[in-house]
Every structure is written in structure tokens, then in C-alpha cells.
Amino acid sequence: MGRMPQDATSLTVSAYVRLRSDILAGRLPADGKLKIQDLAQYLGVSPSVVREALSRLSAEALVMAEPQRGFRVAPINAADVSDLTAVRIDIELKCMHRAMKLGGLKWEAAIVAADHELSHTPHDIHDLGDDWMIAHAKFHAALVAACDSPWLLRIREQLFVQGERYRRINARMSRADRDLRAEHSALAQAILGRNVKLATDLMTEHLRLTEVLTLQSLKLQDAAVA
């Protein structure tokens, strides 16, 4: 593995970003033990830098700090998927409704641009890739950008990041064919058209389908390692 930048002011941030990416992509597996010395060697930094980065990830609930036992990647389970989905739907809809009420021309243009970028970013349904995941995050953020509550938007972002771990598992394990491009474009059009009921239904269905497919993927993953 390549060494990270050695600028002292950026080491912790770089370690945090690298580890966060590895966790979200599944390169550091759920519930896996995080060994400080191994990670320090992998990243090319000191153990203290790794500890600081892991502490930041712990605050985001991506890593668990266990007294006397060190750090582990946060586990993934069916109950958490369903709980996360229910809360995400509630928060996403609140943000979306406020954005639809307050959004103007610049907000609409940003949605059109984000939808265009997402629909033209190459991906495989079973391997979404980092570029697609970035475009996907930008698209969903654009939908709610006109929401006037910084706290709601902050919470929404935290929930979205948690959901990324499940999207990766879903992509790797699911046998279902899903037209994500059509789902996202329909959602964008409903929001741009200020059709609150349709947008609400589409957003709810979009997140619920992800939940169903993720639960199926977790069962397949458990069966594969049994």
C-alpha cells in the first residue's frame, strides 16, 4: 500500500478519510477488529495518528471503541438496517418537503445537473464504484439542499453515510436487477414538479426497496460464510 502524505497537519485527516473510505466500501469488514499497529503500517503513519482517526470514526458510529479491547468496525445486522431505514425515511421526507416549499431556480438547476451527472456516471449494478457513489451522494444532497434547517440536513447526512455501507453490501450480494437510473430520474422530476404526494411515495419506495434488497443480501452473505 502507498504511504500517505507526510504533512503533519494533514496526517490525521488523511488517515480518517482513508479509513472511512475503506469501511464504507467494505474493505475493512463489518465487526472486524482494527489493530492499531497494522493500520499504522498500512497507512504509513504513527499509532497516535491512527487512534485519533479512529476516535473520529467512532463519533460517526462507523467504529466502535471497546474498553480494554481497542477498536472494531461497527457491525451490520438486519435490525439496524430496518431501524436506519425508518429513521432515514422520516428525516429525508422532512428535508425534502421543506426544500420543495422553499427551493428556487438555482436549487432546481442543481437537481437537474446532479441527475444528469448521476445518470451518466458508469456503474455496474453489482459493483457501483466510488465515482457512482460520489455522484449518488451529490444527487440526494441536491434534492434537499433548499431545506432551511442545518440540523435536519446534518442528521440526514449522517444517516446517508451509514446507509452507504448497506448499499455496498446490496450491490455485491443482491441478485435483483434494479433500474436505479429510472428511480432517481422519476424522483427528481416529481420534486421539480412540486408534486409532494408523488415525491413522498417515490422517496419512501426508493428507501424501502433498498431495505428489502439489503436484508436479502445479508441473508445471502450469512449463508455464504456459514
Buried (B, 14 or more C-beta within 10 A) or exposed (E): EEEBEEEEEEBBBBBBEBBBEBBBBBEBEBEEEBEBEEBBBBBBBEEEBBBBBBBBBBEBEBBBBEEEEBBBBBEBEEEBBBEBBEBBBEBBBBBBBBBBEEBEEEBBEBBEEBBBBBBEBEBEEEEBBEEBBEBBBBBBBBBBBBBEBEEBBEBBBEBBBBBBBBBBBBBBBBEEEBEBBEBBBBBBBBBBEEBBEBBBEBBBEBBEBBBBBBBBBBEEBEEEEE
